[in-house]
Amino acid sequence: PEEALREAMLERIKKDWSSTETKVTLDFKGLRLRDLGVIALCQAIDVRPNVCELVLQVQGLTCTGLTQLGELLTSTKNLEKLDLWGNQFGDEGLRALSQGLKLN
């Protein structure tokens, strides 16, 4: 199942990034990428600065994934919307994310 999720993520990235648009929305709602999938996604987004919206609803994220997202926010200035609805990551995860927002 994890390999299938990774493949779905890669296909969605290829489809969305094959667009010639200067602003791209990536919607991974409900794929349950978890922390490892989101870490890989953040690494990919870091080299593709045209992502303006990232939907990560119900991914099963913890503080680890939020820390990576916080780091992404410090280096990616084009991200305008980040949707994390349905994840339960606690106070530590929120602190990591807010640190990235402050530096953005």
Buried (B, 14 or more C-beta within 10 A) or exposed (E): EEEEBBEBBEEBBEEBBEEEEEEBBBBBEEBEBBBBBBBBBBEBBBEBBBBBBBBBBBBBBBBBBBBBBBBBBEBBEBBEEBBBEEBEBEEEBBEBBEBBEEEE
